[in-house]
């Protein structure tokens, strides 16, 4: 019996991951008079990996069209996406201001020093300046009427007669920030679809906003399925630790979701049906139960709930049993992740990320490719997602990348998209950023949720 015949798919991938080989390197069935012809490539209903991501993105965009933008206070807008352009509500600056500590002067020098004292930020000037007058001024203070320039403190001196002299040439308008220098009232500052970063919050406040109109966060609930999972302690007597429960909530939050909670559901079809149909979430994420085993209840529950399967299996390793369904009650979705940890990560990046991104109104990140440092074994006819570490201008594949393993992804900067057949050293591969990877190869913030 061959390795493929004696182990389930995920078991084969685990073994091959440990020995650094791909499935096609495993010994195949022998041909001959007693064994028959070599097996043909698998033909199943699974969706090609790029198409599955496109289906998920379209599903999110369709659902987003029925969701109304919401105004939120500045303090709650961080990480959200602008639902409409940001227009200036005032000129910036809204009046002529001093760019430096120094002296506001009128006309050519030397200047008579005004007795009124300094003009400070937040206070209106006491009087206009006549030609030949000078008054102390602070950075950010409103420039008095009649002032033609600001002379920096270090570029000025006073004499015993109470006059101010410039140590270098004074140019009209120097060190004055004129009204409207940055923008005029009504100017478009940012387009719709921009992510609200800390700098956007500052710009919005300066432009006069107390709240911003943004796309609502997609609400997500996580259902961790299985009787064999432990919430604490060491594995024992056939029970294993739940690795997905602690991981999925923060991961989904990093993708921009509002996570309503993570619930444990045993291997009970009725309990799963009640949890799925009773959830208040826009997206329900389940773990495990997507295959056809005796306790794999996701497909029957979806059928009973009147759901429409949009993706039922993906041609990707690990994680091919993943699925995406539109639930019958409104524009809600269920993402079914495989139960193995790295396979679940594959499902997150394949289906959950594009679904949640478009549901939240986020633009797709710019794709980029990185040459791989060494050969990466491929699957004969499916895409592989392999954890990689970015080392300079190259991506180094990491070991421990079997479906049940998290050791590789925990040290990874991203996942390389390996085409069927594998990749040779130096071949440029598309790299999927992890949601906490703040800077892409283009030096831009990608997929970061500020929470």
C-alpha positions as CSV (number, residue, x, y, z in Angstrom):
1,X,0.0,0.0,0.0
2,X,1.4,3.4,-0.9
3,X,1.8,6.4,1.4
4,X,-1.1,8.1,-0.4
5,X,-3.3,5.1,0.0
6,X,-2.5,4.5,3.6
7,X,-2.9,8.0,5.0
8,X,-5.6,10.6,4.7
9,X,-4.7,13.7,2.7
10,X,-3.7,15.9,5.6
11,X,-1.7,13.0,7.1
12,X,0.3,12.8,3.9
13,X,1.0,16.5,3.9
14,X,2.2,16.4,7.5
15,X,4.7,13.6,6.7
16,X,5.9,15.3,3.6
17,X,6.3,18.6,5.5
18,X,8.5,17.0,8.1
19,X,10.8,15.4,5.5
20,X,10.9,18.4,3.2
21,X,9.2,16.7,0.3
22,X,6.1,17.3,-1.7
23,X,3.3,14.9,-2.4
24,X,4.5,14.1,-5.9
25,X,7.8,12.9,-4.4
26,X,6.1,10.2,-2.4
27,X,6.2,6.7,-3.9
28,X,3.2,6.3,-6.2
29,X,1.3,3.2,-7.1
30,X,3.2,0.7,-9.2
31,X,1.9,-0.2,-12.6
32,X,1.9,-3.7,-14.0
33,X,-0.3,-6.6,-14.7
34,X,-1.7,-6.9,-11.2
35,X,-1.9,-3.2,-10.3
36,X,-3.5,-1.6,-13.3
37,X,-2.7,1.8,-14.8
38,X,-1.3,4.7,-12.9
39,X,-4.1,6.9,-11.3
40,X,-5.2,10.0,-13.1
41,X,-5.0,13.5,-11.6
42,X,-7.8,14.1,-9.1
43,X,-10.9,15.6,-10.5
44,X,-13.1,17.2,-7.9
45,X,-15.5,20.1,-7.6
46,X,-13.1,22.2,-5.7
47,X,-12.6,25.8,-6.9
48,X,-9.2,27.0,-8.1
49,X,-7.5,29.1,-5.5
50,X,-7.5,32.5,-7.4
51,X,-11.1,32.0,-8.3
52,X,-12.1,31.2,-4.7
53,X,-10.5,34.5,-3.5
54,X,-12.4,36.4,-6.2
55,X,-15.7,34.7,-5.3
56,X,-15.2,35.7,-1.6
57,X,-14.3,39.3,-2.6
58,X,-17.5,39.6,-4.8
59,X,-19.6,38.2,-2.0
60,X,-18.3,40.8,0.5
61,X,-18.8,43.6,-2.0
62,X,-22.4,42.5,-2.7
63,X,-23.2,42.4,1.0
64,X,-21.5,45.7,1.6
65,X,-23.8,47.4,-0.9
66,X,-26.7,46.9,1.5
67,X,-24.9,48.3,4.5
68,X,-25.3,52.0,5.5
69,X,-22.2,54.1,6.4
70,X,-22.1,55.2,10.0
71,X,-20.8,58.4,11.6
72,X,-18.4,57.7,14.5
73,X,-16.5,60.1,16.8
74,X,-12.8,60.6,15.9
75,X,-11.8,58.6,18.9
76,X,-13.6,55.5,17.6
77,X,-12.7,55.8,13.9
78,X,-9.1,54.5,14.0
79,X,-8.6,51.6,11.6
80,X,-11.9,52.1,9.8
81,X,-12.5,53.0,6.2
82,X,-13.9,56.3,5.0
83,X,-17.3,55.8,3.4
84,X,-17.2,59.3,1.7
85,X,-14.4,61.7,0.7
86,X,-13.0,63.9,3.4
87,X,-13.5,67.6,2.5
88,X,-12.0,70.5,4.4
89,X,-14.5,72.3,6.6
90,X,-12.2,75.3,6.9
91,X,-9.1,76.9,5.4
92,X,-5.9,75.4,6.7
93,X,-4.4,77.3,8.4
94,X,-7.6,79.3,9.0
95,X,-5.6,82.6,9.5
96,X,-2.1,83.8,8.8
97,X,0.2,82.3,11.5
98,X,3.8,82.7,12.6
99,X,6.0,79.7,11.6
100,X,8.6,80.7,14.2
101,X,9.2,82.3,17.5
102,X,10.5,85.8,16.8
103,X,9.3,89.2,15.8
104,X,6.4,90.3,13.6
105,X,7.6,93.3,11.7
106,X,5.9,95.8,9.3
107,X,7.9,97.3,6.4
108,X,11.7,97.7,6.2
109,X,13.8,97.9,9.4
110,X,15.0,98.9,11.8
111,X,11.8,98.7,13.7
112,X,10.3,100.3,16.8
113,X,9.5,97.6,19.4
114,X,5.8,97.9,20.3
115,X,5.1,98.2,24.1
116,X,2.1,95.9,24.1
117,X,4.1,92.7,24.7
118,X,4.1,89.4,22.9
119,X,1.5,88.0,20.6
120,X,0.8,84.5,21.8
121,X,-0.9,81.4,20.2
122,X,-4.6,81.3,21.0
123,X,-4.8,85.1,21.5
124,X,-5.7,87.8,19.0
125,X,-3.2,90.5,18.4
126,X,-3.9,93.7,20.4
127,X,-3.4,96.1,17.5
128,X,-2.4,96.4,13.9
129,X,1.2,97.2,13.0
130,X,2.3,100.4,11.2
131,X,5.3,100.5,9.0
132,X,8.4,100.4,11.2
133,X,6.7,98.6,14.1
134,X,7.7,95.2,15.6
135,X,6.1,93.0,18.2
136,X,7.2,89.8,19.8
137,X,5.3,86.7,18.4
138,X,5.1,83.0,19.3
139,X,5.0,80.1,16.9
140,X,1.4,79.4,15.8
141,X,0.2,82.9,16.9
142,X,-2.0,84.9,14.6
143,X,0.0,87.5,12.7
144,X,-1.1,91.0,13.4
145,X,-2.7,93.1,10.6
146,X,-0.1,95.1,8.8
147,X,2.8,92.6,9.5
148,X,4.9,91.9,6.4
149,X,7.3,89.2,7.8
150,X,8.4,87.4,10.8
151,X,12.1,87.7,11.9
152,X,13.3,84.7,13.9
153,X,14.7,85.4,17.3
154,X,18.1,84.2,16.4
155,X,18.2,86.5,13.4
156,X,17.4,89.7,15.3
157,X,19.0,92.0,17.9
158,X,17.9,95.0,19.9
159,X,19.8,98.2,20.6
160,X,19.8,100.5,23.6
161,X,17.4,102.8,21.9
162,X,14.7,100.1,21.8
163,X,14.9,99.3,18.2
164,X,15.0,95.9,16.5
165,X,17.6,95.1,13.8
166,X,17.8,92.1,11.5
167,X,21.0,90.2,11.2
168,X,20.2,89.1,7.6
169,X,18.0,90.2,4.8
170,X,14.3,90.1,5.5
171,X,12.1,88.9,2.6
172,X,8.4,89.9,2.6
173,X,6.2,87.0,3.8
174,X,9.1,85.0,5.4
175,X,8.2,82.6,8.2
176,X,4.5,83.4,7.8
177,X,2.1,80.6,7.1
178,X,-0.6,82.2,4.9
179,X,-4.2,81.4,5.4
180,X,-5.2,78.4,3.2
181,X,-1.6,77.4,2.5
182,X,-2.5,73.7,3.0
183,X,-6.1,73.7,1.7
184,X,-9.1,75.9,1.2
185,X,-12.6,75.1,2.7
186,X,-14.2,72.5,0.5
187,X,-11.0,71.0,-0.9
188,X,-11.0,67.2,-1.0
189,X,-8.4,66.0,1.4
190,X,-8.8,62.2,1.0
191,X,-10.9,59.9,-1.2
192,X,-13.5,57.5,0.0
193,X,-12.0,54.1,0.8
194,X,-9.0,55.6,2.7
195,X,-8.1,53.8,5.9
196,X,-8.3,56.0,9.0
197,X,-4.8,56.1,10.3
198,X,-3.5,58.2,13.3
199,X,-2.5,60.9,10.7
200,X,-5.9,60.9,9.2
201,X,-7.4,61.5,12.6
202,X,-5.1,64.5,13.0
203,X,-6.0,65.8,9.6
204,X,-9.7,65.4,10.2
205,X,-9.5,67.2,13.5
206,X,-7.5,70.1,11.9
207,X,-10.0,70.3,9.1
208,X,-12.9,70.7,11.6
209,X,-14.3,67.2,12.1
210,X,-15.7,65.9,15.3
211,X,-16.7,62.6,13.7
212,X,-16.1,60.7,10.5
213,X,-18.4,58.7,8.2
214,X,-17.0,55.2,7.8
215,X,-18.0,51.8,6.7
216,X,-19.3,49.6,9.6
217,X,-17.0,46.9,10.8
218,X,-18.2,43.4,9.8
219,X,-19.3,41.5,12.9
220,X,-17.9,38.0,13.2
221,X,-18.6,35.1,15.5
222,X,-16.2,32.2,15.8
223,X,-17.6,28.7,16.4
224,X,-14.9,26.2,17.4
225,X,-16.2,22.7,16.7
226,X,-15.2,19.4,18.3
227,X,-15.6,17.2,21.4
228,X,-11.8,16.5,21.4
229,X,-10.7,20.0,22.3
230,X,-9.3,21.2,25.6
231,X,-9.3,24.8,26.7
232,X,-6.4,24.4,29.1
233,X,-3.8,22.0,30.3
234,X,-1.8,19.4,28.5
235,X,-3.3,17.0,25.9
236,X,-4.3,13.6,27.4
237,X,-6.4,10.6,26.7
238,X,-7.1,11.5,23.1
239,X,-7.9,15.1,23.9
240,X,-5.9,17.9,22.3
241,X,-5.5,21.6,23.1
242,X,-7.7,24.0,21.1
243,X,-5.2,26.1,19.1
244,X,-7.7,27.9,16.9
245,X,-9.9,29.4,19.6
246,X,-7.1,31.7,21.0
247,X,-5.9,32.4,17.5
248,X,-8.9,33.2,15.3
249,X,-10.5,36.1,17.3
250,X,-7.3,38.2,17.3
251,X,-6.6,37.3,13.7
252,X,-10.0,38.3,12.5
253,X,-9.8,41.5,14.5
254,X,-6.5,42.2,12.7
255,X,-8.4,41.8,9.5
256,X,-10.8,44.6,10.5
257,X,-13.6,42.6,12.0
258,X,-15.6,43.3,15.2
259,X,-15.4,39.9,16.9
260,X,-18.6,39.3,18.9
261,X,-17.1,36.2,20.6
262,X,-15.6,32.7,20.3
263,X,-17.9,29.8,21.3
264,X,-17.2,26.1,21.7
265,X,-19.7,23.8,20.1
266,X,-19.5,20.1,20.4
267,X,-20.0,17.5,17.7
268,X,-23.7,18.0,17.8
269,X,-25.6,18.9,14.6
270,X,-28.6,20.5,16.4
271,X,-26.3,22.6,18.6
272,X,-24.4,23.8,15.5
273,X,-27.6,24.6,13.6
274,X,-28.9,26.7,16.5
275,X,-25.5,28.5,16.8
276,X,-25.3,29.3,13.1
277,X,-28.9,30.4,12.6
278,X,-29.1,32.3,15.9
279,X,-25.9,34.2,15.5
280,X,-26.1,38.0,15.2
281,X,-22.9,38.2,13.2
282,X,-22.5,39.2,9.6
283,X,-20.0,36.4,9.1
284,X,-19.9,33.1,11.1
285,X,-16.5,31.4,11.1
286,X,-16.5,27.7,11.9
287,X,-13.5,25.3,12.5
288,X,-13.5,21.7,11.4
289,X,-16.5,19.7,10.3
290,X,-16.3,20.6,6.6
291,X,-15.5,17.2,5.3
292,X,-17.8,14.1,5.1
293,X,-16.9,12.2,8.3
294,X,-19.4,10.9,10.8
295,X,-19.3,14.1,12.9
296,X,-18.7,16.6,10.1
297,X,-22.0,18.5,10.4
298,X,-21.3,21.7,8.6
299,X,-22.7,20.7,5.2
300,X,-25.9,19.2,6.5
301,X,-26.5,22.2,8.8
302,X,-26.0,24.6,5.8
303,X,-28.5,22.6,3.8
304,X,-31.0,22.6,6.6
305,X,-30.5,26.4,7.0
306,X,-31.2,27.0,3.3
307,X,-27.7,28.3,2.7
308,X,-26.2,28.7,-0.8
309,X,-22.7,27.2,-1.2
310,X,-20.5,29.7,-3.0
311,X,-17.3,27.8,-2.6
312,X,-17.2,24.1,-1.6
313,X,-13.6,23.1,-1.4
314,X,-10.6,24.9,-2.9
315,X,-7.7,23.6,-4.9
316,X,-5.1,24.6,-2.3
317,X,-2.9,22.8,0.1
318,X,-3.2,22.9,3.0
319,X,-6.9,23.7,3.6
320,X,-8.7,22.3,0.6
321,X,-11.9,21.3,2.5
322,X,-12.7,25.0,3.3
323,X,-16.0,26.5,2.2
324,X,-17.9,29.7,1.8
325,X,-21.7,29.9,2.1
326,X,-24.3,32.6,1.9
327,X,-26.8,32.1,4.7
328,X,-30.5,32.3,3.8
329,X,-31.3,35.0,6.4
330,X,-30.1,38.2,4.8
331,X,-26.7,39.1,3.4
332,X,-24.9,36.9,5.9
333,X,-22.1,34.5,5.3
334,X,-20.4,31.5,6.8
335,X,-16.7,30.7,6.3
336,X,-16.0,27.0,7.1
337,X,-12.3,26.5,8.0
338,X,-10.6,23.1,8.2
339,X,-9.8,21.9,11.7
340,X,-6.1,21.6,11.3
341,X,-4.4,24.9,12.4
342,X,-2.3,25.8,9.3
343,X,-5.1,24.6,7.1
344,X,-7.4,27.0,8.9
345,X,-4.9,29.8,8.3
346,X,-5.0,29.0,4.7
347,X,-8.8,29.3,4.8
348,X,-8.5,32.7,6.6
349,X,-6.2,34.1,3.8
350,X,-8.1,32.5,1.0
351,X,-11.8,33.2,1.9
352,X,-12.1,35.2,5.1
353,X,-9.6,38.0,4.2
354,X,-11.2,39.0,0.8
355,X,-14.7,38.6,2.2
356,X,-14.1,40.8,5.3
357,X,-11.9,43.3,3.3
358,X,-14.6,44.1,0.8
359,X,-17.4,43.9,3.4
360,X,-15.5,46.7,5.3
361,X,-14.9,48.7,2.1
362,X,-11.2,48.2,2.1
363,X,-9.2,48.3,-1.2
364,X,-7.3,45.3,-2.2
365,X,-3.6,45.5,-1.3
366,X,-1.1,45.8,-4.1
367,X,0.2,42.4,-5.0
368,X,3.9,41.9,-5.0
369,X,6.3,39.1,-5.8
370,X,9.5,38.0,-4.1
371,X,12.1,35.5,-5.4
372,X,12.4,32.4,-3.3
373,X,15.8,31.5,-1.9
374,X,15.5,27.8,-2.5
375,X,13.4,25.2,-4.3
376,X,9.9,24.8,-3.0
377,X,8.2,21.5,-3.7
378,X,4.7,21.8,-5.2
379,X,1.5,19.9,-5.3
380,X,0.8,18.2,-8.7
381,X,-2.3,20.1,-9.4
382,X,-3.2,22.4,-6.5
383,X,-1.8,25.7,-5.3
384,X,0.4,25.5,-2.1
385,X,0.6,28.2,0.6
386,X,4.0,28.0,2.3
387,X,5.1,30.1,5.2
388,X,8.2,32.2,4.3
389,X,10.5,34.6,6.1
390,X,11.6,37.6,4.2
391,X,15.4,37.8,4.1
392,X,16.6,40.9,2.3
393,X,15.2,40.6,-1.2
394,X,14.4,36.9,-0.9
395,X,11.8,34.7,0.7
396,X,13.1,31.8,2.6
397,X,10.6,28.9,3.0
398,X,10.1,27.7,6.5
399,X,9.9,24.1,7.7
400,X,7.1,22.7,9.8
401,X,4.5,23.7,7.2
402,X,2.1,20.7,7.5
403,X,-1.6,21.2,7.8
404,X,-1.6,20.6,11.6
405,X,1.5,22.7,12.3
406,X,1.7,26.3,13.5
407,X,5.5,26.4,14.2
408,X,6.3,27.7,10.6
409,X,3.6,30.3,10.4
410,X,4.5,31.6,13.9
411,X,7.9,32.6,12.5
412,X,6.7,33.7,9.1
413,X,6.4,37.2,7.5
414,X,3.9,35.9,4.9
415,X,2.8,32.9,2.8
416,X,4.2,32.2,-0.6
417,X,1.7,31.2,-3.3
418,X,3.4,28.2,-4.9
419,X,1.9,27.1,-8.2
420,X,1.2,23.5,-9.1
421,X,4.5,21.7,-9.7
422,X,6.5,23.9,-7.3
423,X,9.0,26.7,-7.6
424,X,12.7,26.8,-8.5
425,X,15.3,28.9,-6.7
426,X,15.1,32.5,-7.7
427,X,11.5,32.2,-9.0
428,X,9.4,35.2,-8.0
429,X,6.3,34.2,-6.1
430,X,3.3,36.2,-5.0
431,X,3.5,36.6,-1.2
432,X,0.4,37.1,1.0
433,X,1.1,39.5,3.9
434,X,-0.1,38.5,7.3
435,X,-2.6,41.0,8.8
436,X,-0.1,42.3,11.3
437,X,2.6,42.9,8.6
438,X,2.6,46.7,8.6
439,X,4.8,47.3,5.6
440,X,4.7,45.6,2.2
441,X,7.4,45.4,-0.4
442,X,6.0,48.8,-1.7
443,X,6.5,50.4,1.7
444,X,2.8,51.0,2.2
445,X,0.6,50.0,5.1
446,X,-1.3,46.9,4.1
447,X,-4.2,45.3,5.9
448,X,-3.5,46.8,9.3
449,X,-6.3,47.2,11.7
450,X,-5.6,49.8,14.5
451,X,-7.5,48.5,17.5
